[in-house]
Amino acid sequence: MGDLVDQNLVGQIKLLLETSRRDVAVTVNRTLLHTYWEIGRLICEYEQLSDNRAEYGKQTLKILSKELTKEFGKGFSVSNIQFMRRFYQTYQIQQTASVKLSWSHYCELLTISDSDKRNFYEREAENSNWSVRELKRQIESSLFERLLLSGGETNRNKILSLARKGNEIAKPEDIIRDPYVFEFLGLPDNKPILESDLEKALVEQIEKFLLELGRGFMFVGTQQRVTLGNHHYYIDMVFYNKILRSYVLIELKTTKLMPEAVGQLNMYLNYYAQEVNDHDDNPPIGIILCTDKDSIDAEYALGGLSNNLFASKYVLYMPNKDQLIAEVEKVLENWHKEDFDV
């Protein structure tokens, strides 16, 4: 009987239902954010009228939580009500909060006290359509600090750009992170690993690897062959970034950066530019992922190349957040000092 139904009709109805469900979800989310913002506003205004604010903070929220839970069920714990109050305090102009993000997203964002950092993660979560789990992982992996340090030197303009727009991708340098964090592989950091094993592990966790690489990446394949004369070479991993319209060639090294690796990847980039690129593709980008890169070796090995070729460290564990923050502050301190001296 089902064969007698026009599949075009079925497809149209399915599309209508899916669109309707999305619209309902968007409406519910927008209403929920508005409601929680209004609850936060009422609490803050009531708090301002209270003679004993400290006592209010200790007792009133508990009473409010109990009454609302009894009437409306889950969702009104003391901590969640505190987030509603903080939500209003942080976004006193309600329209500045994105309705594309859920309340659970904002509960994660509101744990970040630094406004620039919080704004960055909010913009990136919105632009990259991160789930709450993905947002939490990027915060824990100190993505904000890693991007600030990836260029080797940072300044106020870059911080403001990240805070206002997220990680805007306009040139090859914008997709580079240093270090890359592969904690999702579950590999031991204190044991040697073969490059083939690292490649296999990344392919098995390709969705998480794509998240770590950033926006716009599409996986092409591994061990992509390059034939020059009678010799065959193989590129470890090839991606395509649809924002930059560029192939991205990645070479994996389980040692520190070696100059010969730079020369080999540069050869691959020349091949892709001549033999693989379509007329509307931009020049390919090469990234060497290694365990360490001596600054002097890297400077001389990468210097003077016409191709877009970069080297970045990778780590198999979450980086020390305090250490990364300290590095950012040190760079900013030096920048402010230089600006003052001038």
C-alpha positions in Angstrom: 0.0 0.0 0.0 2.9 2.3 0.8 4.2 1.9 -2.7 1.0 3.6 -4.0 1.8 6.9 -2.1 3.7 9.5 -4.1 7.1 9.7 -2.4 7.3 13.4 -3.4 4.2 13.9 -1.2 5.8 12.0 1.7 9.0 14.0 1.3 7.1 17.3 1.4 5.2 16.4 4.5 8.4 15.2 6.2 10.1 18.5 5.4 7.1 20.4 6.7 7.1 18.4 10.0 10.9 18.8 10.5 10.7 22.6 9.8 7.8 22.8 12.2 9.7 21.0 15.0 12.7 23.3 14.5 10.4 26.3 14.7 8.8 25.1 17.9 12.2 24.4 19.4 13.4 27.9 18.5 10.3 29.5 20.0 10.5 27.4 23.2 14.1 28.3 23.6 13.6 32.0 23.0 10.7 32.0 25.5 12.7 30.1 28.1 15.6 32.6 27.8 13.3 35.5 28.1 11.5 34.0 31.1 14.8 33.3 33.0 16.1 36.8 32.1 12.9 38.3 33.6 13.2 36.1 36.7 16.8 37.4 37.1 15.6 41.0 36.7 12.9 40.6 39.4 15.3 39.0 41.8 17.9 41.8 41.3 15.3 44.5 41.7 14.0 42.8 44.8 17.5 42.5 46.1 18.2 46.2 45.7 15.2 47.0 47.9 16.3 44.5 50.6 17.9 46.1 53.7 20.1 43.0 54.4 21.4 41.8 51.1 23.7 39.2 52.6 20.8 37.6 54.5 18.8 37.7 51.2 21.5 35.8 49.4 21.6 33.1 52.0 17.9 32.6 52.7 15.6 34.1 50.1 17.0 32.1 47.2 16.5 28.9 49.2 12.9 29.8 49.9 12.3 30.8 46.3 13.8 27.6 45.1 11.6 25.5 47.4 8.4 27.4 46.4 9.0 27.3 42.6 10.1 23.6 42.7 6.9 22.7 44.5 4.8 24.5 42.0 6.7 24.0 38.7 9.0 21.0 39.3 12.6 20.7 38.3 14.7 23.6 37.0 14.6 25.9 40.0 17.5 24.7 42.2 19.3 27.4 44.1 22.2 27.2 41.7 20.0 27.6 38.7 18.2 30.6 40.2 21.6 32.1 40.9 22.4 31.6 37.2 19.2 33.5 36.3 20.2 36.4 38.4 23.7 36.4 36.9 22.1 36.1 33.4 20.3 39.3 33.9 23.3 41.0 35.5 25.6 40.0 32.6 23.1 40.7 29.8 21.1 43.7 31.1 20.2 44.5 27.5 18.3 41.3 26.8 18.8 41.4 23.0 22.6 41.0 23.5 22.0 37.3 24.5 21.8 35.0 21.5 18.6 33.0 21.1 20.6 30.5 19.0 22.1 29.2 22.3 20.3 27.2 24.9 20.0 27.9 28.6 22.5 25.1 29.2 25.0 26.9 27.0 24.5 30.1 29.1 25.0 28.2 32.3 28.5 27.2 31.0 29.2 30.7 29.7 28.2 32.4 32.9 31.0 30.5 34.8 33.5 32.7 32.9 34.1 36.0 34.7 36.3 37.6 32.0 33.9 39.4 29.6 36.2 39.1 26.5 36.7 35.4 27.0 33.0 34.8 27.7 32.0 36.8 24.6 34.5 34.8 22.5 33.1 31.4 23.5 29.5 32.8 23.0 30.3 33.9 19.5 32.1 30.7 18.6 29.4 28.5 20.0 26.9 30.4 17.9 29.0 30.5 14.7 30.1 26.9 15.0 26.9 25.5 16.3 28.6 23.8 19.2 26.6 21.5 21.5 26.9 22.1 25.2 29.4 19.3 25.5 31.5 20.8 22.7 31.4 24.2 24.3 32.5 22.8 27.7 35.4 20.9 26.0 36.6 24.0 24.2 36.5 26.0 27.5 38.4 23.3 29.3 41.0 23.1 26.6 41.7 26.9 26.8 40.8 27.6 23.2 40.7 31.3 23.8 44.3 31.4 25.2 45.6 29.0 22.5 44.3 31.2 19.7 45.8 34.3 21.3 49.2 32.7 21.5 49.1 30.9 18.2 50.4 34.0 16.3 53.4 34.1 18.6 52.4 37.6 19.6 49.1 39.1 20.6 47.6 42.6 21.0 44.5 44.4 22.0 43.1 44.4 18.5 43.2 40.6 18.3 41.5 40.2 21.7 38.8 42.7 20.7 38.3 40.9 17.4 38.0 37.5 19.1 35.6 38.8 21.7 33.3 40.5 19.2 33.3 38.0 16.3 34.8 34.8 17.6 37.6 33.3 15.5 37.1 35.1 12.2 38.6 33.0 9.4 39.9 35.3 6.6 43.5 34.0 6.0 45.5 30.8 6.5 46.9 32.0 9.8 43.4 32.2 11.3 43.0 28.4 11.3 46.2 27.6 13.2 46.1 26.7 16.9 49.1 26.1 19.1 49.0 23.7 20.7 46.4 21.3 19.3 44.8 19.2 22.1 44.2 15.5 21.4 43.0 14.4 24.8 40.0 12.8 23.2 42.3 10.0 21.8 43.0 8.6 25.3 46.6 7.9 24.4 49.3 7.8 27.1 51.5 10.8 27.1 54.5 9.0 28.6 54.8 6.2 26.0 56.2 6.4 22.5 53.7 6.2 19.7 54.1 5.5 16.0 52.9 8.1 13.5 50.7 5.5 11.8 49.0 4.8 15.2 48.5 8.5 15.8 46.9 8.8 12.3 44.7 5.8 12.9 43.5 7.2 16.2 42.7 10.6 14.7 40.7 8.9 11.9 38.7 6.8 14.4 37.9 10.0 16.3 37.5 12.2 13.1 34.5 14.1 14.4 36.3 15.3 17.5 39.4 16.0 15.4 37.4 18.2 13.1 36.0 20.0 16.1 39.6 20.7 17.3 40.7 21.8 13.8 37.9 24.4 13.8 35.2 25.8 11.5 35.0 24.9 7.8 37.0 21.7 7.7 36.0 18.7 5.6 37.9 15.4 5.7 39.3 14.2 2.4 41.4 11.2 3.4 44.6 9.7 4.7 47.7 8.6 2.9 46.9 10.7 -0.2 49.3 9.7 -3.0 51.6 12.2 -4.7 53.5 10.9 -7.7 56.6 12.7 -9.0 58.3 10.8 -11.8 58.6 7.2 -10.7 58.4 8.0 -7.0 55.3 7.8 -4.9 54.8 9.9 -1.7 51.9 9.8 0.7 50.5 12.8 2.6 49.3 11.8 6.1 46.0 13.6 6.2 44.2 15.9 3.7 41.3 18.2 4.5 39.5 21.0 2.7 38.5 24.2 4.4 35.4 25.5 2.7 35.7 29.0 4.3 39.2 29.6 2.9 38.5 27.4 -0.2 41.9 25.7 0.3 43.2 22.2 0.7 44.9 21.6 4.1 47.7 19.1 4.1 48.7 17.7 7.5 51.8 15.8 8.3 52.0 14.0 11.7 55.3 13.8 13.5 55.8 12.0 16.8 59.1 13.9 17.3 60.1 17.5 17.4 60.0 19.6 14.2 62.8 18.6 11.8 63.8 20.8 8.9 63.5 17.9 6.4 59.8 17.6 7.2 59.3 21.2 6.2 60.9 20.6 2.8 58.8 17.5 2.2 55.5 19.2 3.0 56.5 22.2 0.9 56.9 19.8 -2.0 53.4 18.5 -1.5 52.0 22.0 -1.4 53.6 22.8 -4.8 52.2 19.6 -6.2 48.6 20.4 -5.0 48.9 23.9 -6.3 49.8 22.7 -9.7 48.0 19.3 -10.1 45.1 19.2 -7.7 43.7 22.7 -7.2 40.7 23.8 -9.3 40.7 27.2 -10.8 38.6 28.7 -8.0 40.7 27.1 -5.1 43.1 29.2 -3.1 46.7 28.1 -2.5 46.9 24.9 -0.3 47.9 25.2 3.4 50.4 22.9 5.1 50.5 22.1 8.8 53.1 20.0 10.5 51.8 18.6 13.8 54.8 17.7 16.1 55.6 17.1 19.7 57.8 20.2 20.0 59.3 22.9 17.8 62.5 24.7 18.7 62.0 28.4 18.0 65.3 28.8 16.2 64.9 25.7 14.1 61.3 26.6 13.2 62.3 30.2 12.3 64.9 29.1 9.8 63.1 26.1 8.5 59.8 28.0 7.8 61.3 31.3 6.9 61.3 32.6 3.3 58.8 30.0 2.0 56.2 31.3 -0.5 53.7 28.6 0.5 51.4 28.7 3.5 53.2 26.3 5.7 53.0 26.2 9.5 54.2 24.1 12.4 52.2 23.5 15.6 52.7 21.4 18.7 50.1 18.8 19.8 49.5 17.5 23.3 47.7 14.4 24.4 46.3 16.0 27.6 44.4 19.1 28.5 46.9 22.0 28.8 47.5 23.7 32.1 45.0 26.5 32.0 46.7 28.7 34.6 50.0 28.4 32.7 48.3 29.5 29.4 46.6 32.4 31.1 49.9 33.5 32.6 51.6 33.3 29.1 48.8 35.5 27.6 49.2 38.0 30.5 52.9 38.1 30.0 52.6 38.8 26.3 50.0 41.5 27.0 52.2 43.0 29.7 55.2 43.2 27.3 52.9 44.7 24.6 51.6 47.4 27.0 55.2 48.1 28.1 56.4 48.6 24.5 53.4 50.8 23.8 54.1 52.9 26.9 57.8 53.2 25.9 56.9 54.5 22.5 
